[in-house]
Amino acid sequence: MKKIIAFAGSNSSTSINRQLVQHTLGYFSEFDLTFLDLNDFEMPIFSVDREKEGFPPQAQQFIQAITQADAIICSLAEHNRSYTVAFKNIMDWCSRLDMNFFHNKPMMLMSTSPGGYGGGNVMKAAHSFFPKCGADVVTTFSLPSFYQNFTAGKISNEDLHNEHQEKIQFFKEKALLGR
């Protein structure tokens, strides 16, 4: 059975990106699913001085989880037009251990936000940078205006729901069923 690792790029217990990832995983029930909580990978803020003291075990654990997967689904929160500090710190530590820390795994990259741009800035940054870290970004999905378009645990806007479904089907065909 193919294994999917999923995470939200946020450490908030009320993360809307976590809600989007968990909703999305409901359409992958035929696969072995593991959700990574970024709170389980909390580490000191990266610095070259701290790196000289050694690497936190959580960085290796994050990379190991990715390595064991066949595919990745993530949804990134946007803080000040970029990654959250929690996720950026994980990337900083992991990239120092292995710049290819996504290990060429196919990825469904998503984002959502309360605003109408749907995390578009962080999505653009990740779509450009993640391949340099070994991510094979197969498809992307952005959900704008989360609180208007996601109700009762699902995407309530019909057009966005249909787009989400199309992206899921495409990801399954290209990343999981065809490999």
Helices and strands as residue ranges (DSSP letters): E 3-8, H 16-25, E 32-36, G 38-41, H 48-52, H 57-67, E 71-76, H 85-97, E 106-112, H 120-129, G 130-133, E 136-143, H 146-149, E 150-151, E 154-155, H 158-171, I 172-177
